[in-house]
Amino acid sequence: MRVDLFDFELPEERIALRPARPRDAARLLVVRPGAAPEDRIVRDLPDLLGPGDALVFNDTRVIPAQLFGERVRDGVAARIGVTLHLRESGSRWRAFVRPAKKIAAGERILFGESADRACLLAGLAATVTEKGEAGEVVLDFDLSGPALDEAIASVGHIPLPPYIASKRAEDGEDRRDYQTIYAREDGAVAAPTAGLHFTPELFARLDALDVSRHFVTLHVGAGTFLPVKADDTAEHKMHAERGEVTAETAEALNAVRARGGRVVAVGTTSLRLLESATGEDRVIRPFHDATRIFITPGYRFRAVDALMTNFHLPRSTLFMLVSAFSGLETMRAAYAHAIATGYRFYSYGDASLLFPESAE
């Protein structure tokens, strides 16, 4: 499909730079194909679900994956920015570097530079073992395992999305705000942002309604922010992200559907992972692998009956995904309504609850 079909104009003031407080006070746009969009708030979610339904959350935890360092060549130092996005071993990460032209395979980068270019830590260094396309490299760190994790946590920064980072610096509030309350598995470079809206109070109300909670893990990579530069969706290459659906979770979700309950994915990451784990027979199976699943209109959904998600960038793979789920014209109309009525967009913005185009 032509990528320009997924374009729309978003006024800059609609981009949220901070989350709603409390988290569940964010607005929630309910989108049902064939019906007018319905304006609610996130804490209304229990009124929109029923006993026996299941919410599926991504429990990945955002790590401070943005690092600053220096590359020294022939006595000349160049400042290098790195965003880790996919761990390949105890010491090896795939990453995006800026500026990419200043780095070559075989070179060393010394990390630990603060925002004021002070405090380079000699203990955190890496060798560039591969250089690929679009600024992607493979870094082999001198440290490994927990020692590397500790060093990254010490000198790294929360990698705010570019549409926020271009307007303000990361601060102490982001360490809390850009993390779900149930995050537990370290490895994400970006938050599964639909989950940012949940609070203990909202969980308690959902529990009282007998809406079950289930967790999967997909470590969101920096590739989620990369624009689709191709003119046609068939030419776009997705970056891999590692995920896991346990046997216990797969069995529980299959049982939910067998009893007539709905599987509601909280976030596109949960949806993409569940779809990766589900066969043509609509049975969800254990999954522990990388996925590059790219969902565009025409895809037949097998695992998910509803989707809670934030509002996405124009021409992005995620706007393509929601258009596949609820229909392109439905989503274009829903986004036009959201823009006209003041919804806040992107990672710290408001949410939507989407039902599939095939729903009766």
N, C-alpha and C positions, 0 to 999 in steps of 0.2 A: 504493500500500500504506500501511497505517497505520504511522506512525513509531514508535508505542509497541511494535511487534513487535520492534524492534531495541534495546530497552532491557535493561539488566541492572545489577545492583548490584556495584560494585567497591569493596572496602575501600581506604581512603586509603593504607594502608601498602604497597599493591601498586604504587603509582606510583613509578617510578624517578627519583631526583633526580641520579644520576650514572651513567655507563655502566659496563659490566663492563670489567675490565682483566685480561688483554689483551682487545681487542675481540672476538676470536673465541671467548672463553670464555663468552659469553652462551649461555643455554639456547635450544634450538630444538625447537619442538613440531611434529611431522610429522602432518599431518591428511589422511587419505584417507577420503572418504565411504564409509560402510559398514564401516569398521574402527575399532578403538579408537585414540585418539591415542597417538603414540609419542614418548617423551621422549628427546631427543638434545641435543647442543650444536652450536653453529655450526661448529666446526672439523670436525664429522662430515659436512659438506655434500658433500665429494667421494665419500663412500660412498653417497650418495643420488642421485647423478647418474651419467651414463655417457659414454663417448667419443662425440663427435659432438653432444652437447647444447650449448646456447648460453645463456650468462647475459647479460642485457641490463641495463645500469646507466644511471642518470641522472647525468650528469656536471656538473649545475648546481652552482654555488658559492654558498654563503650569504654575503650582504653584510650589513654592520652597518646594517640598514634601520630600526632604531628610533631616532627622533630626538626630542629635547626642545627646546622653544622657547617663545617668548612672543608673544602677540598683544596689541597695545596699542590700546585704543579709548577715546577721550575722556580720555586721560591715565591710564587704569586698565589695568594689565597682568594678563593671565591666562595661566597656565601651560598649554601645549598639548603633548600627547603624540601622536606621529605614527608610524604603521607603514606604510612604503611597500609596495605589493604588486604593481603592474603598471606597467612603464615604457611610455609611449606615444610618447615622442620623446626627443631628446637632453637636453631640459630639463624634460620633463613626466612626472609620475608620478601614478598613482591611489594613494590612500592611505586608511587609516582613521585618524580623529582622535578623541581623547578629551580633555576632554569635548566632544562634538559640538555641544552647545547654545551653546558659547562662541565659535563660529566662524561666519562668514557669507561668502558669495561676495563677492569683491572685497577682502577683508581681507588684510593682510600678516602673515606669521609670520617672526620672526627666530630662527634655529636656532643651536645650539652650546651649549646649557645642559647642564652636567654634573649629576651626581646631587645635588650640593650647591648647585645653582642658580647656579653661578659660570661665568664665561668664555663669555659670549655672543659669537659671532663675527659681526661685521657683514657679513662676506663671504658668509655663507650665509643667504639669505632667499628666500622664495617668496610668490607671490600665489595665493590660493584662487580659481580660475577657475570651478569648479563645485562645488555641494554636492548630493549625492544622498541615498539612503536608507541607514539603518543606519550612519551615521557615515562614509560614504564621501565623499571629496572628490577633486578634481583639483588638483594643485599645479603651478604653473609657476615653476620656480626661476630666479633671476637668472643662475646659472651653467649651463653646458651641457657635454655630452660628458665627456671625461676630467677636465676641471676640476671638474665636479660630482661625478664618481665619487670623486675625491681628497678633496673636502671632506666627502662623506658618510662615507668611510672614516675620516677624521680625527675626526669628532664623533659618529658613530653608534655604536649598541650592537647586539650580537647579540640578535635578537628571540627570546628563549627562549619556548617554549610557555607559555601562561598557567598551566597546572597545575604548572609548575616555577617560573616567575617569582613566583607567589603565595607560594612557600615559601622562596625564597632569591634573592639578587641574582646577576646575571651576574658572572662573574669571568674571570680570565685562562685558566683551564682550558677554559672553554666555547669560546674562540676556536679551540682545537684539537679538542675533543671533538665539537663540533656541526658537523663538516665531514668528508666522506668523504675517504679518502686519495687519491682520483682526481679530486676536484673541480677543474674548470678553467674553466667558463663562468660568469662573474659574473652574478648576477641573482636568486637565490632569496632569499625571506624566511624560508623554513623548510627544514630539511635533508630530503633524501630518506632517511629514517632507517633503512630496511632496509640501506642501503649502509654505515652506520656500523660494521657488524660485521666488515667485511673488513680483512684485514691482508696485508702482502706475503707472509708465510709461507703463508697460505691461498691466495692467488693462485698461488703456486709449485706447490702441490699440485694445484690445478685445472688448471694448465697441463700438468703431468705426465700428467694423466688425459685430455688432449686435449678439455677443455671450453673452448670458445672464449668470448672476452669481446667484447662490442659495447657501444657507447655511444650514447645518445640524450640530448637536452637538453630538460627541461621545468622552467621557472623556477617553483618552488612559491610560491604566494602566501599571504598571511595568511588568505585565505578558507578555507584548509584547517582552521583552528581554529574557524571559526564554527559554532555549534550549529545543528541543523535545528529551527527554531521552528515550522514548519508541522505540522499534524496528519497530513497525507497527503504522501507523497513527491512526488506530482504537482504540489504547490504550492511546492516548494522551488526556489529560483533559485541555480544554481551561478555562482561568479565565474570569469571567464576567466583562463587561464594560457597563456603563450606557450611553444611547443615546436618542436623540429626533429628530424626523422628524415632523415638524408642519403640520397641515392640509393645510395651505397656500402653503408650499413648495411642498407637495405631489401633490396638484392640479396643480401647475405650471409645475412640471416635467411631469406629465401625459399629459398635454397640449402640451409640447414640442414634445413628442413622437408622439402624435396624428397628429401633423403638419409635421412629417417627420424629425424632428431634432434629433440629437444624445445627449444622456446623458453621459457626460464625468466625471467620478469620479476623483477628485484630491486627491489621496492617498487611500491606502487600508482601512483606517478607514471609509472614506466616502462610499466606495464600500460595506464594510461589513454591515454598518448601512442601506444603501438603500436595500440591499438584505434581511436584516432582516425585513424590512417594506413592502416587496413586495410579493404578493401572486402568486400562480401558474398561475393565469390569467394575470400576468405581470402588474397588477395595483398596484401603490405605494400608501400606506395608511399611515395615521398618526401613529406615533410610539413614545411611551414614556415608556421605559422599559430597562432592562438589556439584553444584548445579549452575547451568547457564541458561535455564529456561527463559524464553522471551515470549511473552504473551501479547498477541495483537488480535484485533477483531477477526472472527472466524474460528478462534480457538474454542474447543468444547470443554467446559469445566466439568471436573469429575469429583472433586472432593469438598467443595465449599458452597454453602447455600446463601450466605450473606457476607458482606465485607465492610468492616469499619476501617476507614482510612482518612488521612489528611488530604488537603488539596495540593495538587502536584504542578510541576512546572510545565509550561507549554512545550510541545515537541519532545517530551520526555518519554522514556520507556514506561514510566508509571502511569502517565495519562493515557498511554496506549492500552495498558493493562485494564484500567477502570473502564475505558471505552469498550474493550472486549467483554467485560463483565456485564455492564448495564446498557450498552449500545452507544455508539459514537454520538448520534444526535441527542440522545437523552443526556449524555454527559456534557455536551456543549451547552445545552439549555440549562442544566444544573449549575455549571460554572458561571454562565452569564447571570443567573439569578444570584449566586453567591457574591459575585463582584458588585452587582447593583445594590445589594442589601448590606454590604459592609462586612462580609466574612473575612477573616484573617487567614492568609495563605502560608503554606509550606511548613517546615519542621515545628515551629513554635505556634502554629496557627490553629484554626478550628478543625473540626472533623466532619465526616460524612458517614452515613450508614447506607450502603448500597445493596439493592436487591437485583438479582440477575434478570437479564432481558427476557429469558424464557419463563420467568415466574408468572403464574396465573393470578 
